[in-house]
Amino acid sequence: KKRSEWAEPDSDSFEDYWDFYTTFFQNCIDNEKKMSHYSSIAHFIQGLNDDEYSKDITKSPNF
């Protein structure tokens, strides 16, 4: 079953806590990856708007 990100573990058993925290940290890692991905896109678009990058796309720091 899929537990929500901020839910409490179902019981006091070690397995439930282990499952809860591994899921929680995996969610944190996934969110971090998503954020850095969108950040790269934003930097790329910003780069397209800069004069020095608009002439030659290969000068973009993301390539």
Beta strands, then each sheet from edge to edge (+ up, - down):
end
